[in-house]
Amino acid sequence: MSGTSATGRRPAVAAGANRWVVLVVLCVSLLLVALDATVLHVAVPAVTEDLRPGAIQLLWIVDAYPLVCASLLILFGTLGDRVGRRRILLIGYALFGVASAVAAFAPTPELLIAARALLGVGGAMIMPATLSVLRAVFPDRRERAVAIGVWTAVAAVGAAIGPVLGGFLVEHFWWGSVFLINLPLMAVLLPLSRWVLPESRGSADGPWDVLGALMAAAGVLGVVLGVKRIGGGEGALGPATLVPLVAGAVLLVLFVRRQRSREHPLIDIRMFSRPTFTTAVGCIVLAMLALVGLELIAVQYLQLVLGLSPLATGLRLLPLTFAAITAGAMGSSVLRRVGPRRMVGSGFVLTAVAVLCLVRMGAHDDPPLLTVSFVLLGFGLQATLFGAYESMLSEAPADRAGGAAAIGETSYQLGAGMGIALLGSVMNAAYGPSLRSVHGVPATASHQAANSLGEAYEVSARLGGPAGAALRSAARDAFVHGLHVTLLVSAGLLLLGAVAALRLPRVMECAAPPGERERTGGPLAEQPDGDRAAVGQPADGRAREALPRAAAPALARPVPADAAGSGRARH
């Protein structure tokens, strides 16, 4: 495959410092999308009081954005490879801005749900486009590693500061203000991106597979919807859960079979035959599987057990954010020194240690313990996701960057959904039984309290007196016990990820300059993306586990932009 555009020429790529200006624009774009994934969570009580949505409507207000976004990532990621990644990104900006304005002033739950769905469409255009444009602008793997480190850190920052910013805005303004913050930034980003960002495309051979794109969208939507219903406490065998889950899985299987049989597929399924690509995707899923559900439970712990406000809860999580930023800044140099295998594996182990430290949490606040644990968690999570994303994107051919980015983002979303379902189920299984028989509390009240800690507090307030106090204390203790069990399960998943990371390469392989090829014994076989060739690396893509020390100087030199090659393998 070629990294050229449809015209046969290399896409225009910003040179020199312009690349870093492009990175800033892409990171601001990603920051907005990441913010919108979490900023509404703290505004839900205010939305409920103002719009009076029903239970199902409230669920869709929260879930419409991530569901639509996850289902359309593959569609828009592959479409960007065909029609232009910058073009898709600019359309995504426009939709995101319009949807934000509609959501901010929505007078009914139905209109807010529609606006959140449109935000999901815009987000699905923006997320893979930022990563695939980054892939095109940074052809040298060393510089690209720095850029991906910044990119992943910004994603972590957006998700972390969402509750802080949302809590501040809701406390000082009204719930619609959490959407209005997007408008001034979009007004700047849209013209700036049109001027700064280079256009790039992948291979345009053959027609775009519209049916395949729709099958992928419907399949991912069904699977994510089914998984989220399980995470919401609905039975796994109920028709509302089983039907979308099975239908989505069947559609995804049919999608894979269709891509294998097509001459010009949307996604080159052969990428999954590369151990590095498959392992990196699996590590992304495992990292999110272990941590996203845990994050939601930890927020409940800070608010309901320790009694912190939404703003104070967000501030308590800031050490995690600062650690992630620091790890992102250091990621490129660490990856070059230790290689993908050690970086991702160590990240998983460090995160597991942080999670095990949190097992010491009890019913009383322990700020030093939480701070140290969150710092370790930020470093470990950032190292894991950075190493996995960098390995996945560098393994993918340049002309399939949009599809590869979409696979990575879809894996992120699926892992997050499955984590909520799995760890939520573990939490419920550990929490509920302890409240079925509380001394002095009626059986019906105990049954209601077993649903969640928030509901237990409401029931205890209605009961009042010694019975209410006993129920409240028992519910708090049961929640802490359930949290400890969930933390142990999460740590087990993270250690499983460390084992899976053993399949990643030991060294970070980068292309040698052309002159170096002649000094090392003739031309080197290049990889399809034109930037993964390493001294002594065979042409079939199976990298050697270790490189001779004599080859190290060749790998230490960056590749000039005009020497990165078009990606066509030499024979």
Secondary structure, DSSP 8 states (H G I E B T S, - for coil): -----TTSS------TTHHHHHHHHHHHHHHHHHHHHHTTGGGHHHHHHHH---HHHHHHHHHHHHHHHHHHHHHHHHHHHHH-HHHHHHHHHHHHHHHHHHHHT--SHHHHHHHHHHHHHHHHHHHHHHHHHHHHH--SHHHHHHHHHHHHHHHHHHHHHHHHHHHHHHHHS-TTHHHHTHHHHHHHHHHHHHHHS--------S---HHHHHHHHHHHHHHHHHHHHHHTT--TTSHHHHHHHHHHHHHHHHHHHHHHH-SS-SS-GGGGGSHHHHHHHHHHHHHHHHHHHHHHHHHHIIIIIS---HHHHHHHTHHHHHHHHHHHHHHHHHHHHHHHHHHHHHHHHHHHHHHHHGGG--SS--HHHHHHHHHHHHHHHHHHHHHHHHHHHHHS-GGGHHHHHHHHHHHHHHHHHHHHHHHHHHHHHHHGGGGSS-TTS-HHHHHHHTS-HHHHHHHHHHH-HHHHHHHHHHHHHHHHHHHHHHHHHHHHHHHHHHHHGGGS-SS------HHHHHHTTS-----TTSS---TT--TTS---S---GGGHHHHTS---GGGS--S----
